[in-house]
Amino acid sequence: MSDVYDNTQELNFDVLPGELEKFRLRVREFAQDVVAPRVQDLDAAPADDFDWDMVTQGHSIGLTRVAIPRDYGGLGFGMLGAAVALEEVATVCAGTALIFGAAMLGQAPVLLSGDPRMQARFLPLFSGDAPVLACNAVTEEEAGCDLIIPDNAVHARDVMTARLDGDHYVLNGRKRFITNAQVATFASVFANMEGSPGATGLTSFIVPLDVPGVVRGPVADKLGYRLCLGSELTFDNVRVPAENMIGGEGDGMAINIAQSNMARASVAGISTGVARGALALAIDWCDTRVQGGRPLREHQFTAAKLAEMTSKVDAARLLYLRAAHKVDNELPAPQYEPAVAKYFADRVAIDVADMAMSLAGARGYLKSFGLEKRLRDAYGARIYEGTPEVLALAITESLYDEERA
């Protein structure tokens, strides 16, 4: 079919390829009809509350398999499709978007492996009748940035370990702040080979979370992103078949960097969605709220704010579309464009939500209005998949890269 998404074609930032545009509209309908009516109640629910029915409906339209190739039952829309879809969901709820985004991140090492046998074992799981979620277990209590900055690897402390025992690897350690850990079927886990300093022997494994020795910890009570569950994973002498290792021993750092470069484009999509949702509330409010005998939107100061907010949202979208398109078409995935997209979009989410709050005034401070949730959610993306400081290092490194120059 001529309108099937071809990620090698030239990208038109205003018109998405036909099948991808149809998918985007289906996701928008899901976000508005299924997610939006539940957001307020779920956001106020206990931290460990999880809406499997909502996930099932998202799964039915393909949100758990957006980037998986069609040969393995996926939609084959690549990172561009993932980022576009996550923006649509995040416009209504960033936490719901991250449920699906975290599942995609759990799939990423398998996709990056280039190993058809491993891909055939794990990727079709996401195309069954019932939803399957994954998670990506990198972060630890004493090692966050040290696991994504190569120069810091030797300084990492108390990193989860792996040792070879016959035809299995034995994993020991604890992972923290892992989205979907409570509800995932399996995790892509990063552990350091025993005897390697710091995290210099970082290695990636696929670990089913129902095997002996895996303990799912309590759910964290978070400021925002409350609809997705974050918790600990403890591994106590967990035996993992050697065939579940991704790449080779010590390849984990390269895989982690590659998956981060992929994911940052989609996280920028989530931040753009948060900003877009806040902007939409501000636009509606400024059209109906009358001050000084005329709608707020007709006041010059308000118009200037709305113009700035709109410009920032559009710019954030253009940056993540460019980044996602490059990720889909360059090997290895580029570092610069995804880092720039996330760095900018994360700040835009905070700025736009803050400006919307100033325009809405007391009404915006009410939970029922929906804006304070977006302000809380806006800060989440500044933590995961690269803080502003980590992204600044990646961007600056690219600026001085002779090949890029």
RADARA-V849213 format. One record per residue. N is the residue number from 1. PSI is psi in whole degrees, -180 to 180 (* if undefined). Layout:
# RADARA-V849213
N/PSI + N/PSI
This chain:
# RADARA-V849213
1/139 + 2/-23 + 3/9 + 4/141 + 5/123 + 6/107 + 7/5 + 8/-11 + 9/162 + 10/135 + 11/129 + 12/116 + 13/-16 + 14/-24 + 15/111 + 16/155 + 17/148 + 18/-54 + 19/-34 + 20/-38 + 21/-40 + 22/-41 + 23/-43 + 24/-42 + 25/-35 + 26/-41 + 27/-40 + 28/-42 + 29/-43 + 30/-46 + 31/-43 + 32/-41 + 33/-32 + 34/-47 + 35/-50 + 36/-43 + 37/-16 + 38/-13 + 39/-49 + 40/-44 + 41/-42 + 42/-35 + 43/-32 + 44/-5 + 45/167 + 46/153 + 47/-28 + 48/9 + 49/137 + 50/133 + 51/89 + 52/-30 + 53/-41 + 54/-41 + 55/-40 + 56/-41 + 57/-35 + 58/-40 + 59/-37 + 60/-24 + 61/0 + 62/11 + 63/-15 + 64/-2 + 65/30 + 66/-48 + 67/-5 + 68/134 + 69/153 + 70/-28 + 71/-23 + 72/20 + 73/5 + 74/-178 + 75/-22 + 76/27 + 77/-1 + 78/-167 + 79/-28 + 80/-47 + 81/-39 + 82/-47 + 83/-43 + 84/-45 + 85/-43 + 86/-31 + 87/-44 + 88/-45 + 89/-42 + 90/-22 + 91/-30 + 92/-44 + 93/115 + 94/-35 + 95/-41 + 96/-42 + 97/-40 + 98/-26 + 99/-49 + 100/-36 + 101/-40 + 102/-35 + 103/-41 + 104/-39 + 105/-35 + 106/-29 + 107/-23 + 108/-48 + 109/-34 + 110/-43 + 111/-39 + 112/-20 + 113/-31 + 114/12 + 115/105 + 116/-30 + 117/-44 + 118/-41 + 119/-40 + 120/-26 + 121/-39 + 122/-40 + 123/-38 + 124/-16 + 125/-27 + 126/0 + 127/12 + 128/-177 + 129/-37 + 130/148 + 131/140 + 132/132 + 133/153 + 134/169 + 135/165 + 136/114 + 137/95 + 138/-54 + 139/142 + 140/171 + 141/-44 + 142/4 + 143/102 + 144/-79 + 145/-28 + 146/-12 + 147/-1 + 148/-4 + 149/108 + 150/-41 + 151/-19 + 152/-10 + 153/-40 + 154/-21 + 155/-5 + 156/142 + 157/145 + 158/41 + 159/144 + 160/141 + 161/159 + 162/141 + 163/144 + 164/132 + 165/94 + 166/-124 + 167/20 + 168/159 + 169/143 + 170/122 + 171/136 + 172/132 + 173/-173 + 174/136 + 175/143 + 176/156 + 177/45 + 178/110 + 179/134 + 180/2 + 181/-35 + 182/-25 + 183/-1 + 184/149 + 185/-39 + 186/165 + 187/145 + 188/116 + 189/138 + 190/121 + 191/155 + 192/133 + 193/131 + 194/136 + 195/-13 + 196/130 + 197/142 + 198/-119 + 199/27 + 200/-12 + 201/29 + 202/132 + 203/146 + 204/140 + 205/151 + 206/124 + 207/115 + 208/137 + 209/8 + 210/10 + 211/156 + 212/138 + 213/-13 + 214/126 + 215/126 + 216/122 + 217/180 + 218/154 + 219/136 + 220/140 + 221/100 + 222/158 + 223/-48 + 224/-171 + 225/40 + 226/-20 + 227/-15 + 228/142 + 229/130 + 230/133 + 231/-178 + 232/158 + 233/123 + 234/135 + 235/116 + 236/99 + 237/47 + 238/124 + 239/123 + 240/127 + 241/142 + 242/-29 + 243/-10 + 244/0 + 245/135 + 246/122 + 247/-135 + 248/177 + 249/132 + 250/0 + 251/-1 + 252/-37 + 253/-44 + 254/-41 + 255/-42 + 256/-43 + 257/-43 + 258/-43 + 259/-33 + 260/-43 + 261/-37 + 262/-50 + 263/-30 + 264/-32 + 265/-41 + 266/-35 + 267/-37 + 268/-34 + 269/-41 + 270/-47 + 271/-39 + 272/-40 + 273/-42 + 274/-46 + 275/-42 + 276/-40 + 277/-41 + 278/-41 + 279/-42 + 280/-42 + 281/-41 + 282/-41 + 283/-46 + 284/-43 + 285/-44 + 286/-14 + 287/-29 + 288/-26 + 289/124 + 290/128 + 291/137 + 292/27 + 293/7 + 294/158 + 295/150 + 296/-37 + 297/-19 + 298/-6 + 299/138 + 300/-42 + 301/-42 + 302/-44 + 303/-39 + 304/-40 + 305/-45 + 306/-38 + 307/-42 + 308/-43 + 309/-45 + 310/-43 + 311/-41 + 312/-41 + 313/-45 + 314/-41 + 315/-41 + 316/-41 + 317/-44 + 318/-40 + 319/-41 + 320/-32 + 321/-43 + 322/-45 + 323/-46 + 324/-39 + 325/-40 + 326/-40 + 327/-39 + 328/-17 + 329/3 + 330/138 + 331/127 + 332/165 + 333/135 + 334/153 + 335/-39 + 336/-56 + 337/-45 + 338/-38 + 339/-43 + 340/-44 + 341/-46 + 342/-43 + 343/-45 + 344/-49 + 345/-38 + 346/-41 + 347/-37 + 348/-42 + 349/-44 + 350/-46 + 351/-45 + 352/-41 + 353/-39 + 354/-44 + 355/-37 + 356/-40 + 357/-40 + 358/-33 + 359/-37 + 360/-23 + 361/-137 + 362/-35 + 363/-39 + 364/-22 + 365/-12 + 366/138 + 367/-35 + 368/-22 + 369/-27 + 370/-2 + 371/-36 + 372/-32 + 373/-42 + 374/-35 + 375/-41 + 376/-44 + 377/-31 + 378/-29 + 379/-16 + 380/-45 + 381/-15 + 382/-8 + 383/-48 + 384/152 + 385/34 + 386/113 + 387/166 + 388/-35 + 389/-42 + 390/-42 + 391/-37 + 392/-39 + 393/-42 + 394/-42 + 395/-46 + 396/-39 + 397/-40 + 398/-34 + 399/-31 + 400/11 + 401/118 + 402/-38 + 403/-40 + 404/-42 + 405/*
